[in-house]
Amino acid sequence: MSAQDTTATIASGEQAGRSQMSERHMLIDGQLVGAQHTYPSINPASGDVLGYAPNADVVDAERAIAAARAAFDTTDWSTNVELRIRCMEQLHSALVEHSDELRALTIAEVGATKALTESAQLDDPIRIVGYYANLLKTYEMSEDLGEIESRGQRHHRWVEKEAAGVVAAIIAYNYPNQLALAKLGPSLAAGCTVILKAAPDTPLTTLALGEVIAKHTDIPAGVINVISSTDPAVGAALTTSPDVDVVTFTGSTATGRKIMAAASDTIKKVFLELGGKSAMIVLDDADFTNCAMMAAFMICSHAGQGCAITTRLLVPRAHHDEIVELVKNFMGMVRYGDPADPSTYMGPLINDTQRDKVDGMVQRAVAAGATVVTGGKKVDGPGFFYEPTLITGVDPDSELAQEEIFGPVLAVLAYEDDDDAVRIANNSIYGLSGGVFGGHDRALAIARRIRTGTMGINGGNYFGPDSPFGGYKQSGVGREMGVAGLEEFLERKTLAAVVS
Ligand code: NAD
């Protein structure tokens, strides 16, 4: 399908969505339940109502918290490793078995392309559950510190790792399966119990996970609770309740600040995965064609709605025009439209508000003197599509170079030398990710100077269930996935006994 033909092509995505129209339920204390009110979830590729989700209120949230608390305090979930391994293996198999249904829903509700559901939007997140089930088989839950002499006696000391308690997991809309399962996997492995709150724009996808858990696993009642809501008071209840021990949050830095403050009264453990404004640095000895292709397709992946996407392209001033021309040509090859069509590369933005935000930032950049090389407009027709957009002449201190955009808009910034590239890349409140292209040793040296949690060298893929992911600076606190991700949900109890 060509980039301009979106109108006629949404029908199949709509049909995929329509088959999921039945109302979804929340999972509270082992029961699939509704709420007093529901609200519609919108297919972003068509603007049509896809289905209805329960709109939980604070009473529902408190029931979910109480169920998670009781499951933690009164069952053996937190101490029975064999049970947890069995349940997690069951959950992994059930998700694989139901992946066709989950895929159709993710395409229809999130606007994720089919190709993306075969990686980071669904199939990769399912693997995270299998990874943590396996990790639990070998992970040492205790650590021997040996003996010391003290007060005339010998003392044996050791550390036991214990589940941190009841976890409130609050997620963003953009990769709901990844965000939910990267929180459920390690928290279940650790022995925690969880209240998972869906993002208001993508409730059905997250509720479907809860339904798989309820219907196809032996995970005990109350261990996982899944709720959906548009009520800000529900988020507040989760982050302030004295019965919640840990808050794990993925979303914007602005919300992360509020959550950190809300959780401070009860001194919760707070884990934050927040925004990014990552830089791709092209060195003068890089393969420009390869870099341009990576830059163009990366910014259009999920229509730019990814926290780790490189939204600033840093190019050597002497090669600026050549690289810009190459990126423009690759952007012209990006096929957008019906996300269910296997040949579509880019789907829609999540809603019209987000599209207006993207367009507003583009218009303000132009008013400030930047140049739109290609794109820069909303796409006419149904759904919330925005053209792949390339902008040059961007001031490194301007809004477009500093603020997260969450749209398919790439800002080009010219630099003078390697030190200047590093300075511009680090000129950000964020520190989530980035990439550098050039001769390996020089590129690696630059990667080590960038203050971010992840860096790809010449397109290296750092993302996987076993690799820690997270941010420096205002991109977050803590690491998700890998062993580090498990340890976010563990407490350490140091024990000592006199040796008789
Ligand atoms: P958002 O911050 O608007 O909302 C995220 C979640 O927080 C939603 O579930 C929302 O209902 C809830 N929420 C909002 N206010 C709250 C409050 N005061 N207390 C408790 N919960 C509250 O984010 P979004 O628009 O859904 O997602 C986009 C953002 O997520 C971007 O900034 C993106 O960078 C970030 N993100 C980060 C990562 C990462 O791994 N670092 C991954 C994906 C998305």
Residues whose N, C-alpha, C, O or C-beta is under 5 A from the ligand:
A	BS01	NAD	I170 I171 A172 Y173 K197 A198 A199 P200 G235 A236 T250 G251 S252 T253 T255 K258 E273 L274 G275 G276 C307 S475
